């Protein structure tokens, strides 16, 4: 088995994982929205009973915190789902091309790297605004160092893929 065949198998595994993660993120976002709808229906200070037993009373502060947490979770999981969608689309195109060393593939990886840097930062800002609208302190993790590093690595990988595409093109011209 050649190195390219091994690489293709790895890309295939990552494509399957990206699709599964994308689906899970969108399901989680849908569940957060469904929970938010339930909370909004139930928010008027009513008592919560399960199987006839008293569980909790929803006060205004708790309802606001719940709304913020669920909206924030929906934004974050939607952002992750969109990023996994972009990754899945790239991996699918790469698998169809048969090699990662294409100019269009390198451009797509660079765009993915930029999106991995920008989209989580935007999601954190949106979450902070949501919390700010209710006068609450956000309890979201605002450290996006991992996203910046991952995005930077993908941008570097795109340069390597572009260089490989140029070498491959130069090799075909000499033949």
C-alpha positions in Angstrom: 0.0 0.0 0.0 1.4 3.4 -1.0 1.6 6.4 1.2 -1.1 8.1 -0.9 -3.4 5.1 -0.4 -2.8 5.2 3.4 -3.5 8.9 3.3 -6.8 8.3 1.4 -7.9 5.8 4.0 -7.2 8.2 6.8 -9.1 11.0 5.0 -12.0 8.6 4.5 -12.1 7.8 8.3 -12.0 11.5 9.1 -14.8 12.2 6.6 -17.0 9.6 8.4 -16.1 11.1 11.8 -16.7 14.7 10.6 -20.1 13.7 9.3 -21.0 12.0 12.5 -19.8 14.9 14.6 -21.7 17.3 12.3 -25.0 15.4 12.8 -24.5 15.2 16.5 -23.8 19.0 16.7 -27.0 19.8 14.8 -29.0 17.4 16.9 -27.6 19.0 20.1 -28.5 22.4 18.7 -32.0 21.2 18.0 -32.3 19.8 21.5 -31.1 23.1 23.0 -33.7 25.0 21.0 -36.4 22.5 21.9 -35.4 22.8 25.6 -35.5 26.6 25.2 -39.1 26.4 23.8 -40.1 24.2 26.7 -38.5 26.7 29.1 -40.3 29.6 27.5 -43.6 27.9 27.7 -43.0 27.0 31.3 -41.4 30.3 32.4 -44.2 32.1 34.2 -43.0 31.2 37.7 -44.9 27.9 37.7 -43.9 24.8 39.7 -42.5 21.8 37.9 -44.0 18.5 38.8 -42.8 15.1 37.5 -44.9 12.1 38.3 -46.9 14.2 40.8 -43.8 15.2 42.8 -42.7 18.7 43.2 -39.2 19.3 41.6 -38.6 23.1 41.4 -40.0 26.5 41.1 -38.8 28.6 38.3 -37.9 32.1 39.5 -37.2 34.9 37.1 -33.4 34.8 37.6 -33.2 31.0 37.0 -35.4 31.4 33.9 -33.1 34.1 32.5 -30.0 32.0 33.3 -31.6 29.0 31.6 -32.6 31.1 28.5 -29.0 32.4 28.3 -27.5 28.9 28.7 -29.7 27.3 26.1 -29.3 30.1 23.6 -25.6 30.0 24.1 -25.5 26.2 23.7 -27.5 26.4 20.5 -25.2 29.0 19.1 -22.0 27.1 20.1 -23.3 23.7 18.8 -24.5 25.3 15.5 -21.1 26.8 15.0 -19.4 23.5 15.6 -21.9 21.8 13.3 -21.2 24.3 10.5 -17.4 23.8 11.0 -17.8 20.0 10.8 -19.9 20.5 7.6 -17.1 22.5 6.0 -14.6 19.9 7.0 -16.8 17.1 5.7 -17.3 18.9 2.4 -13.5 19.3 2.0 -12.8 15.6 2.9 -15.5 14.5 0.5 -14.0 16.6 -2.3 -10.5 15.4 -1.5 -11.6 11.8 -1.6 -13.2 12.3 -5.0 -10.0 14.0 -6.3 -7.8 11.2 -5.1 -5.1 13.4 -3.7 -4.9 16.3 -1.2 -2.4 18.0 -3.5 -4.7 20.2 -5.5 -4.9 23.9 -5.7 -8.6 23.9 -5.0 -8.1 21.6 -2.1 -5.4 23.8 -0.7 -7.6 26.8 -1.0 -10.5 25.0 0.8 -8.2 23.9 3.7 -7.0 27.6 4.0 -10.6 28.8 4.1 -11.4 26.1 6.7 -8.5 27.2 8.8 -9.7 30.8 8.7 -13.2 29.7 9.6 -12.0 27.7 12.5 -10.3 30.8 13.9 -13.2 33.2 13.2 -16.4 31.3 13.8 -15.8 30.2 17.4 -14.8 33.8 18.3 -18.0 35.1 16.7 -20.0 32.5 18.6 -18.4 33.5 21.9 -19.2 37.2 21.2 -22.8 36.3 20.4 -23.1 34.3 23.6 -21.6 37.2 25.6 -24.2 39.6 24.0 -27.0 37.2 24.9 -25.9 37.1 28.5 -25.4 40.9 28.5 -28.9 41.4 27.3 -30.2 39.7 30.4 -27.6 41.4 32.7 -25.9 38.2 33.5 -22.2 37.3 33.5 -21.4 34.8 30.7 -20.3 31.4 31.8 -18.9 30.4 28.4 -15.3 29.6 27.9 -13.8 32.6 26.0 -10.4 31.1 25.5 -10.2 30.3 21.9 -6.5 29.4 21.9 -7.2 25.9 20.6 -9.2 27.2 17.7 -6.5 29.7 16.8 -3.8 27.1 16.9 -5.9 24.6 14.9 -6.8 27.2 12.3 -3.2 28.2 12.0 -2.1 24.6 11.5 -4.7 24.2 8.8 -3.5 27.3 7.1 0.1 25.9 7.2 -1.2 22.5 5.9 -2.9 24.4 3.0 0.5 25.8 2.0 2.0 22.3 2.1 -0.8 21.0 -0.1 -0.4 23.9 -2.5 3.3 23.2 -2.7 2.6 19.5 -3.4 0.1 20.5 -6.1 2.7 22.8 -7.7 5.3 19.9 -7.6 2.8 17.5 -9.1 1.9 19.9 -11.8 5.6 20.6 -12.6 6.2 16.8 -12.7 3.4 16.3 -15.3 4.8 19.2 -17.4 8.2 17.5 -17.6 6.8 14.2 -18.8 
